[in-house]
Amino acid sequence: MSSRVTISYKNGSNFFFFEQLEHSTALDSFSCFIDEYNNYLYEDALRSQNDHVALTWLLRERDSNTIISYMISKAAGLARICNRQLFAARFLTVDADIEHNEGVLAFYEKNGFIPNAELVKKNSKTISMRKDIYQ
């Protein structure tokens, strides 16, 4: 994007689109300063999908087709659609990366996630959190 534009819910689809990760997806346009995120996308995301552990969604810039970010879930909306049409899902789960960003917990809590107390480990790099999509 060459000029400054205000992006909103109403015009966002003019500039970006979501794409679910597939075996044929070209990933060469993505690079993050956190190696673990690159490694997950390049090495583990497809395996997680094949194992039915996680779905990975890519956010791409429409004009350049560049991957802007990836999301383990675009989440509650898709889960609700799936609940109506395919299967039952109640919780969204994330592993909050506190090693690279301590503020991530506040972000997820602000968005309705709570820690999975039984999965919280001292000295862990991540904290498992969940969100009930029906609350």
C-alpha positions in Angstrom: 0.0 0.0 0.0 1.7 3.1 -1.2 -0.4 5.9 0.5 -1.9 6.3 3.9 -5.4 5.0 4.1 -7.9 4.6 7.0 -8.9 0.9 7.1 -12.2 0.1 8.7 -14.5 -2.9 9.0 -16.5 -1.5 6.1 -13.6 -1.1 3.6 -11.1 -3.7 5.0 -12.0 -6.3 2.3 -10.9 -3.8 -0.4 -7.3 -4.0 0.9 -7.0 -7.4 2.6 -8.3 -11.0 2.4 -8.1 -14.1 4.5 -6.9 -17.4 3.1 -6.7 -20.8 4.9 -3.3 -22.3 4.8 -3.1 -25.3 2.4 -0.2 -27.5 1.1 -0.1 -25.5 -2.1 0.1 -22.1 -0.4 3.1 -20.0 -1.2 4.6 -18.7 2.0 7.7 -16.9 0.7 6.2 -13.5 1.2 6.1 -13.9 5.0 9.0 -13.2 7.4 8.7 -12.2 11.0 11.4 -10.9 13.4 10.5 -13.7 15.8 12.0 -17.0 14.4 9.6 -19.2 16.3 6.7 -17.6 14.4 8.4 -18.2 11.1 9.2 -21.8 12.1 5.7 -22.5 13.1 4.2 -21.3 9.9 6.8 -23.0 7.7 7.3 -26.2 9.6 4.4 -26.9 11.9 1.2 -25.2 10.8 0.2 -27.8 8.2 0.9 -30.7 10.5 -1.3 -29.1 13.2 -4.1 -28.8 10.6 -3.6 -32.4 9.5 -3.7 -33.5 13.1 -6.9 -31.4 13.6 -5.2 -29.3 16.4 -5.4 -25.9 14.8 -6.4 -24.0 11.6 -4.1 -21.4 10.3 -5.4 -18.4 8.4 -3.3 -16.0 6.5 -4.1 -12.3 6.1 -2.9 -11.0 2.7 -2.7 -7.6 1.2 -5.0 -7.7 -1.8 -2.8 -5.7 -4.3 0.5 -7.4 -3.6 -0.7 -10.7 -2.3 1.8 -10.3 0.5 1.2 -12.2 3.7 0.7 -9.5 6.4 0.1 -11.9 9.3 -1.1 -15.3 10.1 -3.8 -16.3 12.5 -4.4 -19.6 14.2 -8.0 -18.7 13.9 -10.1 -16.0 12.5 -12.0 -17.6 15.1 -15.3 -17.0 16.8 -17.2 -16.2 13.6 -15.9 -19.2 11.8 -16.5 -21.5 14.8 -20.1 -20.3 14.9 -20.6 -21.0 11.2 -19.0 -24.5 11.6 -21.3 -25.1 14.6 -24.3 -24.5 12.4 -23.1 -26.5 9.5 -20.4 -29.1 10.4 -19.5 -29.8 13.9 -19.6 -28.6 17.5 -17.0 -26.2 19.0 -17.3 -24.4 22.3 -13.9 -22.9 23.1 -11.2 -21.1 21.2 -7.7 -21.7 22.6 -4.4 -19.8 22.2 -0.9 -20.1 23.5 -0.1 -16.5 24.5 3.5 -15.8 23.8 4.7 -14.0 26.9 8.4 -14.5 26.1 8.3 -12.0 23.2 5.5 -9.7 24.5 4.4 -9.6 28.1 1.4 -7.4 27.1 -0.2 -10.2 25.2 -2.0 -11.5 28.2 -3.8 -8.2 28.7 -4.7 -8.2 25.0 -6.2 -11.7 25.2 -8.0 -11.0 28.5 -9.5 -7.8 27.0 -10.8 -10.0 24.2 -12.5 -12.5 26.5 -9.8 -15.1 27.0 -9.0 -16.6 30.4 -6.0 -18.7 31.4 -6.4 -22.5 31.4 -5.3 -22.8 35.0 -4.4 -26.5 34.7 -2.0 -25.7 31.8 -0.2 -22.7 33.4 3.4 -23.7 34.0 5.9 -21.6 35.9 8.8 -20.4 33.7 6.8 -21.2 30.5 7.3 -19.1 27.4 3.5 -19.3 26.7 0.3 -19.4 28.7 -2.6 -21.5 27.4 -5.8 -19.5 27.3 -9.4 -20.1 26.2 -12.5 -18.2 25.2 -16.0 -19.5 25.4 -17.5 -18.4 22.1 -21.0 -18.5 23.5 -20.5 -16.0 26.4 
